[in-house]
Amino acid sequence: MNGRERMMAALEFRPVDKLPLEYHPSFCGLYEHGEKYRALVKSMPGDMQDYSDIPVPVPPGRFLPDGSYEEIRTDEWGVVWRHRIFGIMGHPIKFPLEDIRRLKEYNFPPNLYTSPEGFANLKEEVEASHAVGLFHKAGANGIFERMHALRRFEDVLMDIAEDTEEINRLADLLTDYCIRDIEMEIKAGADAISFGDDFGTQENMLISPEIFRSFFLPRYQRMLAPVKAAGVKALFHSCGQIWPILEDIKKVGFDSIWPQQPIFDPYQLAAYCRELGLAVCIHIDRAYTMTLGTPKEVERAVETALDAYKPFEGGSWLYIEIDNGFPFENIQALFDTVKRYR
């Protein structure tokens, strides 16, 4: 099997010849560990698009006298962000729609892929992946996180709870915006389209399952319509405790879930997702295991995950993302353990 065939088999619950593997091009990990990390990735190529030649990034912000990092930037949506760790998503500090009445005059930025140049670049990336037998995932698409970047988080939650006309209008506009890029991602030949919105805390959901089903699910269904019509795979990510909506995620048309692994018992989640026919992206815990654990704990975490999810039978794959603060010996242990199965 090549990488593209292996990932397709994993998503369709068919047996694979070796452990399917995806990398994420994490700037913070690449900056912190540089060429040592790149060498590990090159020593064990994955099955999705190749990020191993991304150069070690240069932080655009500044390091303060106490060694901390600070970067203030304004994105294309007009959101002002403060970043305190290079390569990690920051916090919005200025919101274009703090006054929701401004929605009438607010202009969305151009879509990523609707311009001839944007689409040509995407198509070139997809074709480059396919030329060497790699699976290509495009995305990510989501509406909840964009909403609470444009408008204060607590105000968005209140707006949704009150089902205001303005928040429904914003959600519909964002859905339409995503659909325009999704259609281009499909046209470019992507094997899968990814979606992501964090709906959980460490203990429960940020909103009730009922509100998720009434407010968000119909909009995801609209975004998924062209994906399913084209026979393209749909992948969904959410951090936090989202057990109550896993069945909804499958029913609406998603093929896989990338969950926050330590929130769940791996054997219980693996059994439930297999029952649903929802493939699982396996992500070794970053908060404790990779950051504060020992190399032996990293090794055990990989072995437990593979025992629970049984990726050789199809239905799951391993995902590697290296953050800041990972001791290199833990990264080495992660790669050494995965190599035994890869």
C-alpha positions in Angstrom: 0.0 0.0 0.0 1.1 3.6 -0.6 0.2 6.3 1.9 -3.0 7.3 0.0 -4.3 3.8 -0.1 -3.4 3.2 3.5 -5.2 6.3 4.8 -8.3 5.5 2.7 -8.3 1.9 4.1 -8.0 3.3 7.7 -11.0 5.6 7.1 -13.0 2.8 5.7 -12.2 0.3 8.4 -10.2 -2.0 6.1 -7.0 -3.7 7.2 -3.7 -1.9 6.5 -0.2 -3.2 5.9 1.5 -0.9 8.5 0.6 1.8 11.0 -1.0 4.8 9.2 0.7 8.0 10.2 0.0 11.7 9.9 2.2 14.7 10.8 1.3 18.2 11.6 3.7 21.0 10.7 3.8 22.5 14.2 5.9 25.8 14.1 6.5 25.8 17.8 8.0 22.3 17.9 10.0 22.9 14.7 11.3 26.2 16.1 12.3 24.7 19.5 13.9 21.5 18.1 14.9 22.5 14.6 17.0 20.2 12.5 16.9 17.4 15.1 13.1 17.2 14.8 13.2 17.5 11.0 15.7 14.6 10.8 13.2 12.4 12.8 10.4 13.2 10.4 12.5 12.4 7.4 13.6 9.1 9.0 10.0 8.0 9.2 7.8 9.5 6.3 4.1 9.7 6.9 1.1 8.9 4.7 -0.3 12.4 4.3 1.2 15.5 2.6 4.9 15.9 3.2 5.8 18.8 5.6 9.4 17.7 6.2 11.0 20.4 4.1 9.4 23.3 5.9 12.3 25.5 7.0 12.8 26.2 10.7 10.7 29.4 11.3 11.9 32.7 12.6 9.6 34.3 15.2 8.2 37.6 14.0 7.6 38.9 17.5 10.0 39.8 20.3 11.4 38.1 23.4 11.0 40.1 26.6 13.8 40.5 29.2 12.3 37.7 31.3 12.6 35.4 28.3 8.8 35.3 27.5 7.6 35.9 23.9 5.2 38.5 22.7 3.7 39.1 19.3 0.7 41.3 18.5 -0.8 40.8 15.1 -4.0 41.7 13.2 -5.3 38.9 10.9 -7.2 39.2 7.7 -10.5 39.2 9.6 -9.5 42.3 11.6 -9.0 40.3 14.8 -6.1 41.5 16.9 -4.3 38.6 18.5 -1.7 38.4 21.3 0.7 35.5 21.1 2.8 34.6 24.2 4.3 31.4 22.8 5.6 31.4 19.3 3.7 29.0 17.0 0.8 28.5 19.4 -2.6 30.0 18.8 -2.9 33.2 20.8 -5.8 35.1 22.3 -7.9 37.7 20.6 -7.7 41.1 22.3 -9.7 43.2 19.8 -12.9 42.0 18.3 -14.4 43.4 15.0 -17.9 42.4 16.0 -17.7 43.3 19.7 -20.8 45.4 18.8 -22.8 42.8 16.8 -24.7 45.6 15.0 -21.5 46.1 13.0 -22.2 42.9 11.2 -24.3 44.8 8.6 -21.2 46.7 7.5 -18.5 44.1 8.2 -16.7 42.7 5.2 -15.3 39.1 5.2 -11.8 38.6 3.7 -11.4 37.0 0.3 -11.7 33.2 0.4 -8.4 31.3 0.3 -9.1 29.2 -2.8 -11.6 31.1 -4.9 -9.0 33.3 -6.6 -7.2 31.7 -9.7 -3.9 31.9 -7.8 -5.2 30.5 -4.6 -6.9 27.6 -6.4 -3.8 26.9 -8.6 -1.6 26.7 -5.5 -4.0 24.3 -3.8 -4.3 22.1 -6.8 -0.5 22.0 -7.2 -0.2 20.9 -3.5 -2.7 18.1 -4.0 -1.1 16.9 -7.2 2.3 16.9 -5.6 1.0 14.7 -2.8 -0.7 12.3 -5.2 2.4 12.1 -7.4 4.3 10.4 -4.6 1.3 8.3 -3.3 0.4 10.5 -0.4 -3.1 11.2 1.0 -4.0 14.9 0.9 -6.2 16.5 3.5 -7.5 20.0 2.9 -9.1 22.4 5.4 -9.7 23.2 8.1 -13.3 24.5 8.2 -15.3 25.6 11.1 -17.6 28.3 12.4 -17.8 28.3 16.2 -14.1 29.3 16.8 -14.3 31.9 14.1 -17.4 33.4 15.8 -15.7 33.8 19.1 -12.7 35.3 17.5 -14.8 37.9 15.8 -16.9 38.5 19.0 -16.2 37.9 22.7 -16.6 34.3 23.7 -19.1 34.9 26.5 -21.2 37.2 24.2 -21.3 34.5 21.5 -22.5 31.9 24.1 -25.3 34.3 25.2 -26.2 35.1 21.7 -26.6 31.4 20.8 -28.5 30.7 24.0 -30.9 33.6 23.1 -31.0 32.5 19.5 -30.6 36.1 18.3 -31.1 37.1 14.7 -27.6 38.5 14.5 -25.8 35.4 15.7 -27.8 33.2 13.3 -26.9 35.6 10.4 -23.2 35.5 11.4 -23.3 31.7 11.5 -25.0 31.5 8.1 -22.5 33.9 6.5 -19.6 31.8 7.9 -21.2 28.6 6.7 -21.5 30.1 3.2 -17.9 31.3 3.4 -16.6 27.8 4.3 -18.7 26.2 1.5 -17.0 28.4 -1.1 -13.5 27.1 0.0 -14.8 23.5 0.4 -16.0 23.4 -3.2 -12.6 24.5 -4.4 -10.9 21.9 -2.2 -13.1 19.2 -3.7 -12.4 20.6 -7.2 -8.6 20.5 -6.5 -8.9 16.8 -5.9 -8.3 16.6 -2.1 -8.9 13.2 -0.6 -10.4 14.6 2.6 -11.7 17.9 3.9 -11.1 18.7 7.6 -13.4 20.5 9.9 -12.7 21.7 13.5 -14.4 23.5 16.3 -13.7 22.9 20.0 -17.0 22.2 21.8 -15.7 20.6 25.0 -14.1 21.5 28.3 -12.1 19.0 30.4 -15.3 17.8 32.0 -18.3 18.7 29.8 -19.5 20.5 26.7 -19.4 24.2 26.3 -22.9 24.2 25.1 -25.7 21.6 25.6 -26.0 18.8 23.1 -29.4 20.1 22.3 -28.1 23.5 21.2 -25.3 21.8 19.3 -28.0 19.8 17.4 -30.3 22.8 16.7 -27.7 25.5 16.0 -24.5 23.9 14.6 -25.5 20.5 13.2 -27.7 21.8 10.4 -24.9 24.2 9.3 -22.3 21.4 9.3 -24.8 19.4 7.2 -24.8 22.2 4.7 -21.0 22.3 4.6 -20.9 18.5 4.2 -23.4 18.3 1.4 -20.9 18.9 -1.4 -18.2 16.8 0.3 -20.5 13.7 0.5 -21.8 14.3 -3.0 -18.3 14.2 -4.3 -17.4 11.0 -2.3 -14.7 12.9 -0.4 -13.9 12.0 3.2 -14.9 14.4 6.0 -12.7 14.6 9.1 -13.8 16.4 12.3 -11.7 17.7 15.3 -12.9 18.9 18.6 -11.0 19.2 21.9 -12.8 18.5 25.2 -15.5 16.2 26.4 -17.8 15.6 23.4 -19.1 12.1 24.1 -22.8 13.2 23.9 -22.5 14.3 20.3 -20.3 11.6 18.8 -23.3 9.8 17.3 -24.5 13.2 15.8 -21.0 13.7 14.3 -21.3 10.4 12.5 -24.9 10.7 11.5 -24.4 14.1 9.9 -21.8 12.6 7.6 -18.3 12.8 9.2 -16.0 9.8 8.6 -13.6 10.4 11.5 -13.0 12.2 14.8 -9.8 13.6 16.1 -10.6 13.9 19.9 -8.7 15.1 22.9 -7.4 11.6 23.8 -6.9 11.8 27.7 -10.5 13.0 28.2 -11.8 9.5 27.4 -11.0 5.9 28.3 -9.2 4.7 25.2 -10.9 1.3 25.1 -14.3 2.7 25.7 -13.9 5.3 23.0 -12.4 2.9 20.6 -15.3 0.4 21.0 -17.9 3.1 20.7 -16.4 4.7 17.6 -16.0 1.3 16.0 -19.6 0.6 16.7 -20.5 4.0 15.1 -18.2 3.5 12.1 -16.4 6.7 13.1 -12.6 6.4 12.5 -10.3 7.8 15.1 -7.2 10.0 14.7 -4.9 8.8 17.6 -3.1 11.7 19.2 -0.7 11.0 22.2 -1.4 13.2 25.1 0.5 16.5 24.9 -0.6 18.2 28.2 1.1 15.6 30.5 2.6 12.7 28.7 4.7 14.4 26.1 5.5 17.5 28.2 5.9 16.2 31.8 6.1 12.4 31.4 9.1 10.1 31.0 10.2 8.4 27.8 8.9 5.1 29.3 5.5 6.8 29.8 5.5 8.0 26.2 6.2 4.4 25.1 3.4 3.0 27.2 1.0 5.6 26.0 1.6 4.7 22.3 1.4 0.9 23.1 -1.9 1.4 25.0 -3.4 3.5 22.2 -2.5 1.0 19.6 -3.9 -1.9 21.7 -7.1 0.0 22.2 -7.7 1.3 18.7 -6.2 -1.6 16.7 -5.2 0.4 13.7 -4.0 -2.6 11.7 -7.6 -3.6 11.5 -8.6 -0.2 10.0 -10.5 2.5 11.7 -7.7 4.6 13.1 -4.3 6.2 12.4 -1.6 7.9 14.5 -1.1 11.7 14.5 2.1 13.4 15.5 2.2 17.0 16.5 5.2 18.4 18.4 4.6 21.3 20.7 6.8 23.6 22.7 8.1 22.2 25.9 8.4 18.6 24.9 11.8 17.2 26.1 13.6 15.9 23.1 14.1 12.5 24.8 10.2 12.2 24.9 10.1 13.1 21.2 12.7 10.4 20.5 10.8 7.9 22.5 7.6 8.7 20.5 9.4 8.1 17.2 11.3 5.0 18.4 8.0 3.4 19.6 6.1 4.3 16.5 8.9 2.9 14.3 8.4 -0.5 15.8 4.9 -0.6 14.4 5.6 1.5 11.2 
